[in-house]
Amino acid sequence: MIRTLKFTACAAALLALAACGNNEGGAPGSQKARTGIWAAGSSTVFPFSTRVAETFARNGGGSSPRVEALGTGGGIQAFCSGIGPSTPDIANASRPMKASEFDRCVANGVTDIVELKIGYDGIVVATARTGASFNLELNDLYEALAKETPGADGQLGANAAKTWNDVNKALPATRIQVYGPPPTSGTRDAFLELGMAPGAKLIPAVAAIEKQDKTRFETVAHTLREDGAWIDAGENDNAIVQTLTRTPGSLGVFGFSFLEQNMDTVKAETIDGVAPSVATIADGSYPLARSLYIYVKKAHIGVTPGLEQFVQEFMSDGSVGRGGYLQDRGLVPLPADQLAAERAKATAMTSMSRPNGGD
Protein backbone atom coordinates (compact mmCIF):
# COMPACT_ATOMS: atom_id res chain seq x y z
CA MET A 1 0.00 0.00 0.00
CA ILE A 2 1.28 3.48 -0.84
CA ARG A 3 0.89 5.92 2.00
CA THR A 4 1.21 9.60 1.18
CA LEU A 5 1.46 12.26 3.84
CA LYS A 6 0.51 15.78 2.82
CA PHE A 7 0.49 18.07 5.80
CA THR A 8 -0.51 21.61 4.83
CA ALA A 9 -1.00 23.46 1.62
CA CYS A 10 2.32 24.03 -0.08
CA ALA A 11 3.79 27.51 -0.23
CA ALA A 12 3.43 29.55 -3.36
CA ALA A 13 7.06 29.20 -4.42
CA LEU A 14 7.29 26.78 -7.34
CA LEU A 15 10.07 24.35 -8.01
CA ALA A 16 11.51 24.66 -11.49
CA LEU A 17 14.12 21.97 -11.99
CA ALA A 18 15.89 21.40 -15.25
CA ALA A 19 14.74 18.19 -16.86
CA CYS A 20 18.10 16.49 -17.10
CA GLY A 21 16.88 12.96 -16.43
CA ASN A 22 13.63 11.15 -16.94
CA ASN A 23 11.36 13.54 -18.74
CA GLU A 24 8.32 11.34 -19.03
CA GLY A 25 8.53 11.51 -22.80
CA GLY A 26 8.55 15.29 -23.08
CA ALA A 27 11.16 17.67 -24.43
CA PRO A 28 13.85 18.96 -22.06
CA GLY A 29 12.42 21.56 -19.73
CA SER A 30 8.83 20.55 -20.45
CA GLN A 31 8.09 19.00 -17.04
CA LYS A 32 5.63 20.75 -14.83
CA ALA A 33 7.04 22.47 -11.77
CA ARG A 34 6.11 21.10 -8.34
CA THR A 35 6.05 22.59 -4.88
CA GLY A 36 7.88 21.42 -1.80
CA ILE A 37 10.31 18.67 -0.89
CA TRP A 38 9.58 15.08 -1.92
CA ALA A 39 10.90 11.99 -0.10
CA ALA A 40 9.92 8.43 -1.05
CA GLY A 41 10.89 4.90 -0.08
CA SER A 42 11.08 2.66 2.96
CA SER A 43 7.97 2.08 5.05
CA THR A 44 10.29 1.69 8.06
CA VAL A 45 11.86 5.11 7.54
CA PHE A 46 8.43 6.61 6.72
CA PRO A 47 7.40 7.47 10.32
CA PHE A 48 10.80 9.02 11.00
CA SER A 49 10.75 11.08 7.82
CA THR A 50 7.21 12.29 8.43
CA ARG A 51 8.10 13.32 11.98
CA VAL A 52 11.02 15.38 10.67
CA ALA A 53 8.71 16.87 8.04
CA GLU A 54 6.26 17.93 10.76
CA THR A 55 9.00 19.64 12.75
CA PHE A 56 10.52 21.24 9.65
CA ALA A 57 7.19 22.72 8.58
CA ARG A 58 6.30 23.89 12.08
CA ASN A 59 9.65 25.59 12.70
CA GLY A 60 10.11 27.00 9.22
CA GLY A 61 6.57 28.06 8.49
CA GLY A 62 6.99 26.98 4.87
CA SER A 63 5.68 24.20 2.71
CA SER A 64 5.51 20.72 4.21
CA PRO A 65 7.53 17.94 2.58
CA ARG A 66 5.64 15.17 0.85
CA VAL A 67 6.59 11.73 2.17
CA GLU A 68 5.60 8.46 0.49
CA ALA A 69 6.07 4.85 1.54
CA LEU A 70 6.82 2.93 -1.65
CA GLY A 71 9.23 0.43 -0.15
CA THR A 72 13.00 0.87 -0.33
CA GLY A 73 13.24 -0.60 -3.83
CA GLY A 74 10.35 1.47 -5.15
CA GLY A 75 11.69 4.67 -3.60
CA ILE A 76 15.19 4.19 -4.98
CA GLN A 77 13.78 3.31 -8.39
CA ALA A 78 11.86 6.59 -8.49
CA PHE A 79 14.85 8.51 -7.11
CA CYS A 80 17.16 7.04 -9.76
CA SER A 81 14.83 7.72 -12.68
CA GLY A 82 16.41 11.11 -13.35
CA ILE A 83 16.79 14.74 -12.33
CA GLY A 84 13.80 17.06 -12.17
CA PRO A 85 10.46 17.73 -10.50
CA SER A 86 8.99 14.36 -11.52
CA THR A 87 11.58 12.58 -9.35
CA PRO A 88 12.04 12.55 -5.55
CA ASP A 89 14.65 14.70 -3.83
CA ILE A 90 15.27 12.02 -1.20
CA ALA A 91 15.08 8.22 -1.15
CA ASN A 92 14.37 6.68 2.26
CA ALA A 93 15.96 3.24 2.65
CA SER A 94 16.12 0.45 5.20
CA ARG A 95 19.17 -1.06 3.53
CA PRO A 96 22.19 0.32 1.64
CA MET A 97 21.78 1.22 -2.02
CA LYS A 98 22.83 -1.65 -4.29
CA ALA A 99 25.51 -1.30 -6.94
CA SER A 100 22.93 -2.02 -9.64
CA GLU A 101 20.72 0.78 -8.31
CA PHE A 102 23.64 3.19 -8.22
CA ASP A 103 24.45 2.29 -11.82
CA ARG A 104 20.85 2.96 -12.81
CA CYS A 105 21.05 6.37 -11.15
CA VAL A 106 24.22 7.24 -13.06
CA ALA A 107 22.74 6.03 -16.35
CA ASN A 108 19.82 8.42 -15.80
CA GLY A 109 21.98 11.42 -14.93
CA VAL A 110 21.82 11.11 -11.14
CA THR A 111 25.59 11.22 -10.65
CA ASP A 112 25.94 12.94 -7.26
CA ILE A 113 24.20 11.15 -4.40
CA VAL A 114 24.70 11.83 -0.69
CA GLU A 115 24.28 8.71 1.47
CA LEU A 116 23.43 9.44 5.11
CA LYS A 117 23.01 6.79 7.80
CA ILE A 118 20.35 8.07 10.23
CA GLY A 119 20.37 5.31 12.85
CA TYR A 120 19.54 1.67 13.48
CA ASP A 121 16.45 -0.47 13.48
CA GLY A 122 15.80 -4.15 14.08
CA ILE A 123 13.62 -6.56 12.16
CA VAL A 124 11.32 -8.33 14.56
CA VAL A 125 9.47 -11.60 14.26
CA ALA A 126 6.37 -10.99 16.35
CA THR A 127 3.15 -12.61 17.50
CA ALA A 128 0.00 -11.40 19.18
CA ARG A 129 0.66 -10.65 22.85
CA THR A 130 -1.87 -13.30 23.85
CA GLY A 131 -0.25 -16.01 21.70
CA ALA A 132 2.32 -18.70 22.44
CA SER A 133 5.97 -17.70 22.72
CA PHE A 134 8.58 -18.75 20.16
CA ASN A 135 12.26 -18.96 21.03
CA LEU A 136 13.46 -19.00 17.45
CA GLU A 137 16.89 -19.91 16.13
CA LEU A 138 18.19 -18.55 12.84
CA ASN A 139 18.05 -21.98 11.21
CA ASP A 140 14.36 -22.22 12.21
CA LEU A 141 13.62 -19.24 9.97
CA TYR A 142 15.21 -20.89 6.95
CA GLU A 143 13.74 -24.34 7.60
CA ALA A 144 10.24 -22.93 8.07
CA LEU A 145 10.13 -20.32 5.32
CA ALA A 146 12.48 -21.34 2.50
CA LYS A 147 10.80 -22.62 -0.65
CA GLU A 148 13.28 -25.49 -0.86
CA THR A 149 14.94 -27.33 2.01
CA PRO A 150 17.06 -30.51 2.20
CA GLY A 151 15.27 -33.79 2.71
CA ALA A 152 16.56 -36.81 4.64
CA ASP A 153 18.84 -37.63 1.69
CA GLY A 154 20.32 -34.12 1.76
CA GLN A 155 18.81 -33.20 -1.60
CA LEU A 156 16.78 -30.02 -1.98
CA GLY A 157 13.05 -30.33 -2.46
CA ALA A 158 9.81 -28.51 -1.76
CA ASN A 159 9.54 -27.47 1.89
CA ALA A 160 7.23 -30.00 3.54
CA ALA A 161 7.11 -28.45 7.03
CA LYS A 162 3.54 -27.66 8.06
CA THR A 163 3.95 -26.64 11.70
CA TRP A 164 6.71 -24.96 13.69
CA ASN A 165 7.05 -28.19 15.64
CA ASP A 166 8.01 -29.93 12.38
CA VAL A 167 10.96 -27.54 12.19
CA ASN A 168 12.01 -27.59 15.83
CA LYS A 169 10.48 -29.85 18.47
CA ALA A 170 10.88 -27.06 21.04
CA LEU A 171 8.51 -24.78 19.10
CA PRO A 172 4.70 -24.73 19.28
CA ALA A 173 2.76 -27.19 17.13
CA THR A 174 1.02 -24.36 15.31
CA ARG A 175 0.71 -23.85 11.56
CA ILE A 176 3.52 -21.96 9.86
CA GLN A 177 1.86 -18.73 8.77
CA VAL A 178 4.04 -15.63 8.55
CA TYR A 179 2.93 -12.23 7.26
CA GLY A 180 5.74 -10.10 5.87
CA PRO A 181 6.72 -7.36 3.44
CA PRO A 182 6.78 -7.73 -0.36
CA PRO A 183 9.86 -7.94 -2.62
CA THR A 184 10.07 -4.14 -3.04
CA SER A 185 10.61 -3.68 0.69
CA GLY A 186 13.99 -3.05 2.30
CA THR A 187 12.65 -4.88 5.35
CA ARG A 188 12.21 -7.99 3.19
CA ASP A 189 15.73 -7.60 1.76
CA ALA A 190 17.20 -7.23 5.23
CA PHE A 191 15.23 -10.20 6.57
CA LEU A 192 16.65 -12.35 3.78
CA GLU A 193 20.21 -11.12 4.34
CA LEU A 194 20.18 -11.13 8.16
CA GLY A 195 17.82 -14.01 8.89
CA MET A 196 17.31 -16.45 6.04
CA ALA A 197 20.86 -16.57 4.65
CA PRO A 198 22.63 -17.00 8.01
CA GLY A 199 20.03 -19.61 8.96
CA ALA A 200 20.68 -21.49 5.72
CA LYS A 201 24.41 -21.58 6.44
CA LEU A 202 23.66 -23.51 9.64
CA ILE A 203 22.19 -26.40 7.59
CA PRO A 204 25.14 -28.59 6.44
CA ALA A 205 23.62 -29.54 3.07
CA VAL A 206 22.90 -25.91 2.22
CA ALA A 207 26.24 -24.67 3.55
CA ALA A 208 27.87 -27.13 1.14
CA ILE A 209 26.02 -25.45 -1.73
CA GLU A 210 27.51 -22.09 -0.76
CA LYS A 211 31.03 -23.50 -1.03
CA GLN A 212 30.31 -24.87 -4.49
CA ASP A 213 28.07 -22.20 -6.02
CA LYS A 214 27.43 -18.91 -4.24
CA THR A 215 24.84 -17.80 -6.78
CA ARG A 216 22.79 -20.95 -6.30
CA PHE A 217 23.13 -20.65 -2.52
CA GLU A 218 21.76 -17.10 -2.62
CA THR A 219 18.77 -18.26 -4.66
CA VAL A 220 18.08 -21.13 -2.25
CA ALA A 221 18.48 -18.96 0.86
CA HIS A 222 16.53 -15.97 -0.46
CA THR A 223 13.54 -17.69 -2.07
CA LEU A 224 10.54 -17.77 0.25
CA ARG A 225 7.69 -20.26 0.19
CA GLU A 226 4.75 -19.63 -2.14
CA ASP A 227 2.33 -22.16 -0.63
CA GLY A 228 0.74 -19.86 1.95
CA ALA A 229 3.28 -20.30 4.74
CA TRP A 230 4.76 -16.88 3.87
CA ILE A 231 2.21 -14.21 2.94
CA ASP A 232 3.17 -10.91 1.30
CA ALA A 233 1.20 -8.35 3.28
CA GLY A 234 2.08 -5.14 1.46
CA GLU A 235 4.19 -2.15 2.49
CA ASN A 236 1.95 -1.14 5.41
CA ASP A 237 3.65 -2.57 8.50
CA ASN A 238 0.76 -1.44 10.68
CA ALA A 239 -1.51 -3.72 8.66
CA ILE A 240 0.73 -6.68 9.55
CA VAL A 241 0.52 -5.75 13.23
CA GLN A 242 -3.27 -5.66 13.02
CA THR A 243 -3.37 -9.00 11.19
CA LEU A 244 -1.53 -10.74 14.04
CA THR A 245 -4.25 -9.83 16.50
CA ARG A 246 -6.91 -11.18 14.14
CA THR A 247 -5.11 -14.39 13.17
CA PRO A 248 -4.21 -16.50 16.23
CA GLY A 249 -0.92 -18.36 15.92
CA SER A 250 0.40 -16.27 13.02
CA LEU A 251 3.71 -14.43 13.05
CA GLY A 252 4.69 -11.15 11.42
CA VAL A 253 7.93 -9.62 10.17
CA PHE A 254 8.34 -5.83 10.47
CA GLY A 255 10.52 -3.07 11.88
CA PHE A 256 11.32 -2.55 15.56
CA SER A 257 9.77 0.92 15.53
CA PHE A 258 6.36 -0.60 14.79
CA LEU A 259 6.83 -3.03 17.67
CA GLU A 260 7.46 -0.14 20.07
CA GLN A 261 4.30 1.57 18.89
CA ASN A 262 2.17 -1.56 19.42
CA MET A 263 3.55 -3.20 22.57
CA ASP A 264 0.04 -3.44 23.97
CA THR A 265 -1.04 -5.87 21.25
CA VAL A 266 2.06 -7.68 19.94
CA LYS A 267 5.28 -9.09 21.33
CA ALA A 268 8.65 -9.85 19.71
CA GLU A 269 10.09 -13.34 19.75
CA THR A 270 13.74 -13.95 20.62
CA ILE A 271 16.23 -14.87 17.90
CA ASP A 272 19.05 -17.10 19.12
CA GLY A 273 18.02 -16.20 22.65
CA VAL A 274 18.26 -12.42 22.15
CA ALA A 275 15.23 -10.13 22.28
CA PRO A 276 15.17 -6.96 20.17
CA SER A 277 15.70 -3.79 22.21
CA VAL A 278 17.40 -0.44 21.83
CA ALA A 279 20.47 -1.86 23.56
CA THR A 280 20.72 -5.14 21.63
CA ILE A 281 20.13 -3.43 18.28
CA ALA A 282 22.71 -0.72 19.00
CA ASP A 283 25.42 -3.17 20.07
CA GLY A 284 24.67 -5.66 17.29
CA SER A 285 23.92 -8.60 19.56
CA TYR A 286 20.40 -8.91 18.14
CA PRO A 287 20.90 -10.91 14.91
CA LEU A 288 18.37 -8.97 12.82
CA ALA A 289 19.71 -5.46 13.47
CA ARG A 290 20.21 -3.11 10.50
CA SER A 291 21.12 0.45 9.53
CA LEU A 292 18.68 2.98 8.08
CA TYR A 293 19.51 5.58 5.42
CA ILE A 294 18.38 8.56 3.44
CA TYR A 295 19.80 9.32 -0.01
CA VAL A 296 19.85 12.96 -1.14
CA LYS A 297 19.95 14.08 -4.78
CA LYS A 298 22.70 16.68 -4.77
CA ALA A 299 21.52 18.22 -8.06
CA HIS A 300 18.31 19.31 -6.27
CA ILE A 301 20.16 21.19 -3.50
CA GLY A 302 19.65 24.90 -4.04
CA VAL A 303 16.84 24.19 -6.51
CA THR A 304 14.21 22.50 -4.38
CA PRO A 305 13.33 25.20 -1.81
CA GLY A 306 14.38 24.20 1.72
CA LEU A 307 15.91 20.84 0.79
CA GLU A 308 19.29 21.54 2.38
CA GLN A 309 17.62 22.85 5.54
CA PHE A 310 15.39 19.77 5.69
CA VAL A 311 18.44 17.50 5.53
CA GLN A 312 20.10 19.51 8.31
CA GLU A 313 16.98 19.11 10.47
CA PHE A 314 16.96 15.38 9.77
CA MET A 315 20.57 15.03 10.91
CA SER A 316 20.32 17.34 13.93
CA ASP A 317 20.88 16.27 17.54
CA GLY A 318 17.26 17.12 18.27
CA SER A 319 16.14 14.66 15.62
CA VAL A 320 18.47 11.65 15.30
CA GLY A 321 20.67 12.33 18.33
CA ARG A 322 20.43 10.44 21.61
CA GLY A 323 17.25 11.63 23.32
CA GLY A 324 16.01 13.20 20.07
CA TYR A 325 12.41 13.11 18.98
CA LEU A 326 13.01 10.23 16.53
CA GLN A 327 14.18 8.02 19.38
CA ASP A 328 10.68 8.43 20.80
CA ARG A 329 9.39 6.88 17.56
CA GLY A 330 11.66 3.85 17.82
CA LEU A 331 14.85 4.92 16.02
CA VAL A 332 17.98 3.54 17.68
CA PRO A 333 20.53 6.41 17.59
CA LEU A 334 24.03 6.16 16.16
CA PRO A 335 26.99 6.44 18.55
CA ALA A 336 28.15 10.05 18.89
CA ASP A 337 31.26 9.61 16.72
CA GLN A 338 29.30 7.98 13.91
CA LEU A 339 26.62 10.65 14.04
CA ALA A 340 29.30 13.36 13.85
CA ALA A 341 30.73 11.71 10.74
CA GLU A 342 27.32 11.47 9.08
CA ARG A 343 26.54 15.08 9.99
CA ALA A 344 29.81 16.18 8.41
CA LYS A 345 28.80 14.43 5.19
CA ALA A 346 25.43 16.20 5.29
CA THR A 347 27.05 19.60 5.81
CA ALA A 348 29.60 19.15 3.03
CA MET A 349 27.13 17.28 0.80
CA THR A 350 29.77 14.63 0.16
CA SER A 351 28.87 12.38 -2.76
CA MET A 352 28.98 8.63 -2.21
CA SER A 353 31.11 6.19 -4.17
CA ARG A 354 29.70 3.25 -6.09
CA PRO A 355 28.81 0.44 -3.65
CA ASN A 356 30.83 -2.74 -3.81
CA GLY A 357 29.27 -5.72 -5.53
CA GLY A 358 27.39 -6.18 -8.75
CA ASP A 359 23.83 -6.52 -7.52
N, C-alpha and C positions, 0 to 999 in steps of 0.2 A: 504494500500500500504506500502511495506517495503522500507524505504529510507536508503541507506548505503552511508556513507561519507568516502571516502578514499583519504587522502590528498596528501601525497608524498610516494614514494617508502619506504618501511620499512627498517630499518637498518639491518645490517647483523646478529646481535645477535639474536639467536633463543631461543624461550621459551621452556623449557623442564620441564613441570609440571608432577608430579607423578599422575597417573590415579587412584585416590582414589574414585572417584564417578562414574558417568555415563561414561562408556567406549565404548559406541556404539557397544557393542557385542564383543569387542576384549579382549585379555588377559591384565592383569594389566601391564601398562607401554607401551602398544602397540600403543597408540595414537600418531598421528603425531604432532610434535612441531609446534607452530605458532609464528609469530612475532608481537610485539607491544601489546598495551593495547586494551581491547575490552569492550565497554559499550553498553548496549542494553536496550530498554524499551520505556518509555513514549514519545509520539510525542510532548508533551508540553515541556518536559525537553530537547528534542533533540536539539533545536537551542542554548540552554545555554551550553549543553555539547560539541557541536561542536565548539562553540566559545572558550571554555576553551582549547579544543584540538588544535585549531589553535595557540593560544598563547603559549601553552606548547611546541609544535613542533618548533615554531619560536624562543623561548627563549632557548630551550635546544639543538636544532640542531639534535635531534634524530628522532626516528620513530614516526609517527603521529598516535594517537589512532584511532581506528575504532569505529564509532558510528552508531548504527542502531535504527530506530524507529519501534518497534514491538508492541507498546502499552504497558502499564504498566503490564497487566496480562501476555502478551507474554514474556516480558523481564524478569520478575520475574520467570516465568516458566523455561526459559532457564538458568537463574542464579542458580536456585535451583536444576538443574538436576544433579549436582555433582561437583567434583573438577577436574581440569585439563584443557588442552588447548582447548578442544571442548566446554567449557562453558565460559560465560562472566566473567570478573573480577568485573564488576560493573553493577548493575541494576538501571536504571533511573525510577523514579516513581512519579506520580502525585497524589498519595494517600499513606497512610501508608501500610506497608506489613500486610496482614491478618494472623491470627493465623494458618489457614489451610496451607497457603503458607510457613510459618515458619516451620511448622511440616514437610512439604514435603522436605524442605531444609535439616532438621536434618536427615530425613530418608535416604537421599542420601549423607550423609557425610558432608554437609555444616553446620557445627556446630558453627562457629564463624563468625558472620555478624556484620558489623559496620553500624548503621543507622545514616545518617547525613541529617538534615533538611537544605536546601540551601536557602530558601526564600519562598515567597508567590506568588500566582497567583490567578486570579479570572476566573470563568467560565462566559462567556458572552453569552447572547442571542441577536443576531445581525440581522440587515436587511441591504439591499442595502442603501447607503446614500440617494438615490433619492426616496426611498419608504416611506410609511406612518410610523408614529411613534406609538409605542406600550408602554403604561405605564402598565407593567405587574405586577400582584400580584402573590405571590407564589401559591395560590390556582388555579390561571388561568393555570399554568403549568400542574398541576395534571389533572384538568378537561379537558384540551385540548389534553393531550398526553397519559394519562393512558389507557390501553386496556379496563379496566372495570371501570365504574363510577356508582354512585347511580342514579336510576331513581326517578320519582315523588313519588313512594311508598317507597323509601329508600333502595330498594333492588339493588344489583349490577347486571349490565348487560353490554352488549357491548356498548362502547362509541359511541353515536350517533351524537356528535357535528361535524358539517361540516365546520363552519366558526368560527373565533375568536369572532364574535359578538354573536354566540350561547352560548359561554362560559361567556362572560362579555359584556353587552350592551355598555360599554364605549370603547370597542376595535373595530378596523376596521372590516368591513364585508367582509373580505378576507378569502380564503380557508386556512385551517390549513395544512401547509406543512413545516415541520421542518427537516433540514438536520443536522445529528449529528454523533458522533463517534460510533463505533461498541462495542459489549460486552467486547472485550479484552482491551478496553481503560480505563485508569484511569480517564480521563475526563468524560466518561460515568458514571463510578462508582460514581464520586463526584457529578455529576448532579443529579443522583438518590438520593443520601444521603442528599445533600444540597438544592435541589429544589423540586423534586417530593415528597419525604417523608414528609417534613415540610408542603408542600401544601396540601397533603392528610389529615394531622392532622387538617386542618382548615375546613374540610368537616365533619359535625357532624356524619353522618352515617358511615364514614370511621374511624373517631376517635373512635367510639364505638367498631369497630372491633379490634383496637389496644388494648383496655382494656380487651377484651375477648380472643384474640388469636394473640400474637405478630408475630408469624410466618406467619399466613395468612395475617396480615396487611402488612408485608414486601413484600410479593408476590404481593399484590394488588397495593401497592405504587410504586414498582420497575418494574412492567411489562408494557412496552411501547406498543403502538398500532402497529398493523401489517397490517393495511389496507391502507397504503400509506401516512398517516398523519405524521408519523415519518419515516425517511428514513436513514438507515445506510449508511454513506458516506465514510467509510474507515478511515484509520489512518492519512491520509494527511489533516491536518487542512487547509492548503492553498487551497486545492481543494474545501473545503466547502465555503471558502471566495469567490472564483471565481464563484461558483454555484449561490451565492446570487445575483451577478450582472447580471447573465444570466436568472434568474428565478424571475420575478417581484412578490412581495408579499410574497416570501418565507422567512423563518427565519433559522438561523444557530446557532449551539451550539459549541463553541470552547474556547480556552484559551485566556486570556487577552493579552498575548504577541503578538498573531496573530492580535488582534484588533489594537494594537499600530503600527504594521507594515503596516496596510492597512486602516488607517484612511481616506484616500482619496476616498475609494470606499465603505466602510461599516461603520455603526454606531451601537453602543450598545444601547439596550433598558433598561430602568430603571426596577428594581425589587423592589417592595414595595416602590417606590419613590426614590430609591437610584441608582445613576449611578456608574458603575465600574470605579475606578481611583486608582492611586497609594495610595492616602490617605485613601479612603474608604475600600480598600482591606487590607491595613496594620492595620487599627484600627478595622476591623471586622464588620463595619457597613453595608458593602455590603453583602447581604445574601449568595451569591455564592462564597465566598472567600475560599481558601484552601492553604495548605502547600505543598511544593514540596520537594522531597527527592532523595538522591542517597544511594544505599546499596553497601558496599564494601566487597568482599570476603577476609577475613583476611588470609586464607591459601595461597592466591596468593601474599601477600605482601612479598617482598624479592625474589620472584620467577619470577613474571612478571616484566621485566625490566622497571623501571621508574614509577611503579604503585603508590608507596607511594608519590613520588614527584608530580604526576598528581593530587592526592587527595589534597595535600597541596596547589597546584595552584588553584584548584576548590574552596577551602575554604578561600582563601586569601582575604584581604581587597580590593585589586585591582580587584578581580573578583566579589565576592558576597557582598562586603561591600557597604555602602552608597556611591554613586558616582562611583562605580566600573563599569567595562565594560559590565557586565551582566544586569545592570540596564538600560543601553542604549538599550538592546534587549527586555525589558519589564518585567524583574524580579523585584518583589517588595522586597527590602532587609529586613532582620530580624532586630529587634532592637539590639543595640550594645551588651547588656548583653546576649541576646539569641545567637547571633553570636559567642561571646566569649565562651559560653558553648559548642556550636557545634564544634568550632575549637579545643577546649580542647579534645573532644572525638576523633577528627581526628588525633590529635598529639599522643594521647595515644593508639589509635586504640582500643577503648573500645567496647567490644561486647555487642549487644543488648540483652534484655530479650525477652522471648516469649510474643507476644502481647496478650492483654486480649481478650476474646471472642473465640468462636469456629469456626467462619467462616473466 
